[in-house]
Amino acid sequence: MIETGTPSMFGGTEPAHCTVCCCTLTNKILMVLFMVLLILAILFGNLVTLAVILGTKHFKTSQGYLKASLAVADLVVGIFVVPVSVYAEVYLMVTDSAPEWTSYNSQSVNFHPCNIIGPIFAGCTFVSITTIFLLTIERSIAVLRPLHKDSVITRKRTMILIVLSWVGSFFLAVSPMVFSSEIALEYNSCSRMCNYALGNIGEFPSQAWNILLLFPVFDFTLLGGTVVINIISLSSIRQHSRRRKHLAEAECQSTTKPTFSDIKAAKTIGALTVAFTASFTPIAVFVVGNVLGNKWCNFSFFAFWILATNSCWNVIIYSVRDQKFRLRAHKLLMPFQRKDSTKT
């Protein structure tokens, strides 16, 4: 998942930079090893998440479908985005020269891999942000308005919102190329990813800046709203926990109060929000630096790849926070142990 909409390039093509990750052969090997391990972690974690959610009746809820959508977005990053970077870097190590397509932007050739990978990376990032926002809304209704949860949150409405989030996110991802002829895509030698860049002009025109600024505005708006809603929900949970200590148990179990599972789920979504916000913050700093004229090549690599690693964190958070998810995942991964236990 990523914020590829940052104006990280100030020229159509640039020579390869000696960044902290790629100056020596050892660093190059470590970088490729990190990318390969990241692919494996993303694929393993999100496939387990999908297997648990779609294969267990307990998780086939509105919240479960939103988590499945989030897992699919992360899975796409592991299948399409990161492998392109691995290919480019391995090719560079083996032949001592980068693939030819990395030397040109998408306006210089008829077909450029970044024309596909760039929007996929950006679109999946937007899907992740939108889905976390929807998860936060869903949990806030369950916590703040438990009596209205079943009538407001339905599977049909959730599926419609998921489809709209994917369509809207990918429309936003391709909008720079649709609405501006100056914006292209290229494989950036700093971030080691497909990023939005200039075409064949020397500096960003105001129109291109306005289009690219849609990306951080969209991200900051949704993340800011998500954080605020989480604070309200968690504050309500804290007040509810205090009341439980002073009320009789019968009153504590009143249907007007959120259930324990709703509270637990709200805290899990809060943890997801914190993880995504932390991984997105370096990109936000990088955007501001670019606006001020700083290229920050080394920082570019760390900012983009810190965000990419967020694609494998969700399953860890679910496993730590949700006991039912953890037990179901354990059964899926330990089939032989399950057979032995049934015999005894």
C-alpha positions in Angstrom: 0.0 0.0 0.0 1.4 3.4 -0.8 1.0 7.1 -1.5 2.4 7.2 -5.0 0.8 10.6 -5.6 3.7 12.5 -4.0 5.6 14.6 -6.5 8.8 12.7 -5.8 10.5 13.3 -9.1 11.5 16.7 -10.5 12.5 15.4 -13.9 11.4 12.9 -16.4 14.4 10.6 -16.0 17.3 10.7 -13.6 20.5 8.8 -13.2 20.7 6.1 -10.6 21.3 7.5 -7.1 23.8 5.9 -4.6 21.3 5.6 -1.8 22.0 4.1 1.6 20.3 0.9 0.5 22.1 0.4 -2.8 25.7 1.8 -2.6 27.4 -1.5 -2.0 26.8 -5.1 -3.1 26.0 -6.1 0.5 23.4 -3.4 0.8 21.8 -4.4 -2.5 21.6 -8.0 -1.5 20.0 -7.0 1.9 17.6 -4.8 0.1 16.4 -7.6 -2.3 16.2 -10.0 0.6 14.0 -7.5 2.5 11.8 -7.2 -0.6 11.5 -11.0 -1.0 10.7 -11.5 2.7 8.1 -8.7 2.5 6.4 -10.4 -0.5 6.2 -13.7 1.5 4.9 -12.0 4.6 2.2 -10.1 2.7 1.1 -13.2 0.8 1.1 -15.5 3.8 -0.5 -13.0 6.2 -3.3 -11.9 4.0 -4.1 -15.3 2.6 -4.5 -16.5 6.2 -6.7 -13.6 6.9 -8.9 -14.3 3.9 -9.1 -18.0 4.7 -10.2 -17.2 8.3 -12.7 -14.6 7.4 -14.3 -16.3 4.4 -14.1 -19.8 5.8 -15.6 -19.1 9.3 -19.3 -18.3 9.8 -18.5 -16.1 12.8 -16.5 -13.7 10.7 -19.0 -13.4 7.8 -20.2 -10.0 9.0 -20.0 -6.5 7.8 -16.8 -6.0 9.7 -15.4 -9.3 8.3 -16.1 -8.3 4.7 -14.4 -4.9 5.2 -11.4 -6.7 6.7 -11.4 -9.1 3.7 -11.4 -6.1 1.3 -8.4 -4.7 3.2 -6.6 -8.0 2.9 -7.3 -8.1 -0.8 -5.8 -4.6 -1.3 -2.7 -5.7 0.7 -2.5 -8.9 -1.3 -2.5 -7.1 -4.6 0.5 -5.1 -3.4 2.4 -8.3 -2.6 1.5 -9.9 -6.0 2.0 -7.0 -8.4 3.8 -4.1 -6.8 6.7 -5.4 -4.8 7.8 -8.1 -7.3 8.4 -5.5 -10.0 10.9 -3.8 -7.7 12.5 -7.2 -7.0 12.8 -7.9 -10.7 14.4 -4.5 -11.4 16.9 -4.7 -8.6 17.9 -8.3 -9.3 18.3 -7.5 -13.0 20.5 -4.6 -12.0 22.7 -6.8 -9.7 23.1 -9.6 -12.2 23.7 -7.6 -15.4 25.2 -4.5 -13.7 22.7 -2.4 -15.7 19.1 -1.5 -15.0 16.3 -2.7 -17.2 15.8 -0.4 -20.1 12.3 0.6 -19.1 13.6 2.0 -15.8 15.5 4.7 -17.8 12.4 6.2 -19.3 9.1 7.5 -18.1 5.7 6.4 -19.4 5.5 9.2 -22.0 8.7 8.1 -23.7 7.6 4.6 -24.7 4.4 2.9 -26.0 4.1 0.6 -23.0 5.7 1.1 -19.6 5.2 -1.3 -16.6 4.7 1.6 -14.3 1.6 2.6 -16.2 0.0 -0.5 -14.5 2.0 -0.8 -11.3 1.8 2.9 -10.3 -2.0 3.2 -10.3 -2.3 -0.3 -8.6 0.0 0.8 -5.8 -1.8 4.1 -5.3 -5.2 2.6 -5.7 -4.6 -0.1 -3.1 -3.3 2.6 -0.7 -6.5 4.6 -1.1 -8.6 1.4 -0.7 -6.8 0.7 2.6 -7.3 4.2 3.9 -11.0 4.1 2.9 -11.6 0.7 4.3 -10.0 1.6 7.7 -12.3 4.7 7.7 -15.3 2.5 7.0 -14.3 0.0 9.7 -14.0 2.9 12.1 -17.5 4.1 11.2 -18.9 0.6 11.6 -17.3 0.1 15.0 -18.3 3.6 16.2 -22.0 2.8 15.4 -21.7 -0.5 17.3 -20.2 1.2 20.3 -22.1 4.5 20.4 -25.5 3.3 19.0 -25.7 -0.5 19.8 -29.5 -0.6 19.4 -29.2 0.7 15.8 -26.3 -1.4 14.8 -28.2 -4.2 13.1 -30.6 -1.8 11.2 -27.9 0.6 10.0 -25.0 -1.8 9.3 -26.2 -4.4 6.8 -24.3 -6.8 4.5 -25.8 -5.2 1.4 -24.8 -1.7 2.4 -21.4 -2.9 3.3 -20.8 -4.6 0.0 -22.0 -1.5 -1.8 -19.6 0.7 0.2 -16.7 -1.8 -0.6 -17.4 -1.6 -4.3 -17.6 2.2 -4.2 -14.4 2.4 -2.3 -12.5 0.3 -4.9 -14.0 2.2 -7.9 -13.4 5.6 -6.3 -9.9 4.8 -5.1 -8.7 3.6 -8.5 -10.4 6.5 -10.3 -8.4 8.8 -8.0 -5.2 6.8 -8.7 -5.5 7.3 -12.5 -6.8 10.8 -12.4 -3.3 12.4 -12.7 -2.8 10.8 -16.1 -6.4 11.4 -17.2 -6.6 15.1 -16.3 -3.0 16.2 -17.0 -0.8 15.6 -19.9 2.3 16.7 -18.0 2.2 13.9 -15.4 3.8 10.5 -16.2 5.0 7.4 -14.3 8.5 6.1 -13.9 10.6 3.7 -11.9 12.2 6.0 -9.3 15.9 5.3 -8.5 15.5 6.7 -5.0 12.3 4.9 -3.8 12.9 1.8 -5.9 9.2 2.0 -6.9 6.9 3.2 -9.7 6.1 6.8 -8.8 4.3 9.7 -10.5 6.7 12.0 -12.2 7.0 14.7 -14.8 6.7 14.1 -18.5 9.0 16.0 -20.7 9.0 19.4 -18.9 11.4 20.9 -16.5 9.1 21.9 -13.6 5.6 21.2 -12.3 2.9 23.6 -13.7 0.3 24.7 -11.3 -2.3 22.4 -12.8 -0.1 19.3 -12.2 0.5 20.4 -8.6 -3.2 20.8 -8.0 -4.0 17.4 -9.3 -1.2 15.7 -7.3 -2.3 17.5 -4.2 -5.6 15.6 -4.4 -3.7 12.6 -3.1 -2.5 14.0 0.3 -5.7 16.0 0.8 -7.7 12.8 0.3 -5.4 10.8 2.6 -5.2 13.4 5.4 -8.9 14.0 5.4 -9.8 10.4 5.8 -7.0 9.6 8.2 -7.9 12.7 10.3 -11.5 11.7 10.4 -10.6 8.2 11.3 -8.5 9.3 14.2 -11.2 11.6 15.5 -13.9 8.9 15.3 -11.6 6.4 17.0 -10.9 8.9 19.8 -14.7 9.4 20.3 -15.3 5.6 20.3 -12.5 4.8 22.7 -13.5 7.6 25.0 -17.0 6.1 25.1 -15.6 2.7 25.8 -13.5 4.1 28.7 -16.6 5.7 30.2 -18.6 2.5 29.8 -15.8 0.5 31.5 -15.9 3.0 34.4 -19.7 2.6 34.7 -19.5 -1.1 34.8 -17.4 -1.0 38.0 -20.2 0.9 39.8 -23.4 -0.6 38.4 -25.0 -3.9 39.2 -24.1 -6.7 36.8 -27.7 -7.0 35.5 -27.6 -3.3 34.5 -24.2 -3.8 32.9 -25.6 -6.4 30.6 -28.3 -4.1 29.4 -28.9 -4.2 25.7 -28.4 -0.5 25.5 -24.7 -1.0 26.2 -22.2 -2.2 23.6 -21.2 -5.9 23.8 -17.8 -7.0 24.9 -17.0 -8.2 21.3 -18.0 -4.8 19.9 -15.7 -3.1 22.4 -12.9 -5.5 21.6 -13.4 -5.0 17.8 -13.3 -1.2 18.3 -10.0 -1.4 20.0 -8.7 -3.6 17.2 -9.7 -1.1 14.6 -8.0 1.6 16.7 -4.8 -0.4 16.6 -5.1 -0.7 12.8 -5.5 3.0 12.6 -2.5 3.7 14.7 -0.4 1.3 12.6 -1.5 2.8 9.3 -1.0 6.4 10.5 2.5 5.6 11.8 3.4 4.0 8.4 1.9 6.9 6.5 3.5 9.6 8.5 7.0 9.4 6.7 5.2 9.8 3.4 3.4 12.9 4.7 6.8 14.4 5.8 8.2 13.5 2.4 5.4 15.3 0.6 6.0 18.5 2.6 9.7 18.2 1.9 9.1 17.9 -1.8 6.8 21.0 -1.8 9.7 22.9 -0.1 12.1 21.7 -2.8 13.9 18.9 -0.9 14.4 15.6 -2.8 15.5 13.6 0.2 16.6 10.5 -1.9 17.5 8.3 1.1 14.4 9.3 3.0 12.3 8.6 0.0 13.3 4.9 0.0 12.5 4.5 3.7 9.2 6.4 3.5 7.8 4.4 0.7 8.9 1.0 2.0 7.8 1.7 5.5 4.3 2.3 4.0 4.6 -0.9 1.9 5.4 -3.0 5.0 2.0 -2.0 6.4 0.5 -4.6 4.0 1.6 -7.4 6.3 0.8 -5.9 9.7 -3.0 -6.5 9.7 -2.8 -10.2 10.3 -0.4 -9.6 13.3 -2.8 -7.1 14.8 -5.8 -9.4 14.4 -3.9 -12.3 15.9 -2.8 -10.3 18.9 -6.2 -8.5 19.5 -8.7 -11.2 18.5 -8.6 -14.5 20.2 -11.2 -16.1 17.9 -9.2 -15.1 14.9 -6.0 -16.4 16.5 -7.6 -19.8 17.3 -9.1 -20.2 13.9 -5.8 -19.3 12.2 -4.0 -21.8 14.4 -6.4 -24.5 13.3 -5.8 -23.7 9.7 -2.1 -23.8 10.0 -1.9 -26.9 12.3 -4.1 -29.5 10.6 -2.1 -32.5 11.8 -2.2 -31.2 15.4 -5.9 -30.9 15.2 -6.3 -34.5 14.0 -4.1 -35.7 16.9 -6.2 -33.8 19.5 -9.5 -35.3 18.2 -8.1 -38.8 18.5 -7.1 -38.3 22.1 
